[in-house]
Amino acid sequence: MGGIAERLADIQARVEQAARAAGRDPKSVRLIAVSKKMPPEAIREAYAAGQRLFGENYAQELAAKADALADLSDIEWHFIGHLQSNKARLVAPRARVVHTVDSASLAKELARRAEAAGRTLEVLVEVNVSGEPQKHGIVASELAEVLAGVRAFPTLSVRGLMTVPPEGDLDVARQVFETLASLRNLHGGPAVLPELSMGMSGDFETAIAAGATIVRVGTAIFGARS
Ligand SMILES: *Cc1c(COP(=O)(O)O)cnc(C)c1O
């Protein structure tokens, strides 16, 4: 398997290859190393290998790690898990991008906490494209309303859309990714919503073929989570 640096280099190469295969500029796809449940030392190892963007799923864990790694001043935290409004205070001062905005009330709380921290937050709206009941995110028909709601807050900058497809079937994942890309086109296109956050360890190449600008890869870089 090699170490974190080797796996990271391998994933970075596969990301670039997938972009080229899709006729896209490799620089148009950013790789987030998803470090949930991994210790700060694993993040330091990836950082030493050149990785700067990290994704976390749990508010408390993000806060603890961001504080423990505060000496890595150019690290960029992405919050990619489901977020309850009462945890926004932990995330807003630390994350650059929150990928999982799924209600106007969460947006309001993030905006308030970002303002208190004297900063702005980039946000993505999470869409439950497949409609699985256990999944977070809004349904497509709510998108216009939620986008408008989020845009009302001057400390939030809406950058795009995020989705998580059902596990295990690449054809289904491809359909979900392509649907998210069409939804982006229905709501202003890349000029208005430049980011599509989609693709994980098992399907990031498929996501890049469908237009992903951010892929979120955990296991393939850090190994299995216990
Ligand atoms: C855990 C997680 C990832 C990374 O998943 P891997 O399969 O380990 O690459 C990506 N996105 C979200 C939303 C996650 O929760």
Ligand as a Chemical Component Dictionary entry (heavy atoms), coordinates in Angstrom:
data_LIG
# 
_chem_comp.id                   LIG 
_chem_comp.type                 NON-POLYMER 
_chem_comp.pdbx_formal_charge   0 
_chem_comp.three_letter_code    LIG 
# 
loop_
_chem_comp_atom.comp_id 
_chem_comp_atom.atom_id 
_chem_comp_atom.alt_atom_id 
_chem_comp_atom.type_symbol 
_chem_comp_atom.charge 
_chem_comp_atom.model_Cartn_x 
_chem_comp_atom.model_Cartn_y 
_chem_comp_atom.model_Cartn_z 
_chem_comp_atom.pdbx_ordinal 
LIG C1 C1 C 0 -16.198 10.157 4.254 1  
LIG C2 C2 C 0 -16.627 11.028 3.128 2  
LIG C3 C3 C 0 -15.834 11.144 1.964 3  
LIG C4 C4 C 0 -14.606 10.294 1.711 4  
LIG O1 O1 O 0 -15.001 8.970  1.498 5  
LIG P1 P1 P 0 -13.942 7.853  1.038 6  
LIG O2 O2 O 0 -14.795 6.783  0.477 7  
LIG O3 O3 O 0 -13.192 7.466  2.260 8  
LIG O4 O4 O 0 -13.063 8.469  0.009 9  
LIG C5 C5 C 0 -16.252 12.046 0.993 10 
LIG N1 N1 N 0 -17.364 12.799 1.143 11 
LIG C6 C6 C 0 -18.142 12.702 2.235 12 
LIG C7 C7 C 0 -19.359 13.552 2.338 13 
LIG C8 C8 C 0 -17.800 11.816 3.254 14 
LIG O5 O5 O 0 -18.604 11.716 4.317 15 
# 
loop_
_chem_comp_bond.comp_id 
_chem_comp_bond.atom_id_1 
_chem_comp_bond.atom_id_2 
_chem_comp_bond.value_order 
_chem_comp_bond.pdbx_ordinal 
LIG C1 C2 SING 1  
LIG C2 C3 SING 2  
LIG C2 C8 DOUB 3  
LIG C3 C4 SING 4  
LIG C3 C5 DOUB 5  
LIG C4 O1 SING 6  
LIG O1 P1 SING 7  
LIG P1 O2 DOUB 8  
LIG P1 O3 SING 9  
LIG P1 O4 SING 10 
LIG C5 N1 SING 11 
LIG N1 C6 DOUB 12 
LIG C6 C7 SING 13 
LIG C6 C8 SING 14 
LIG C8 O5 SING 15 
# 
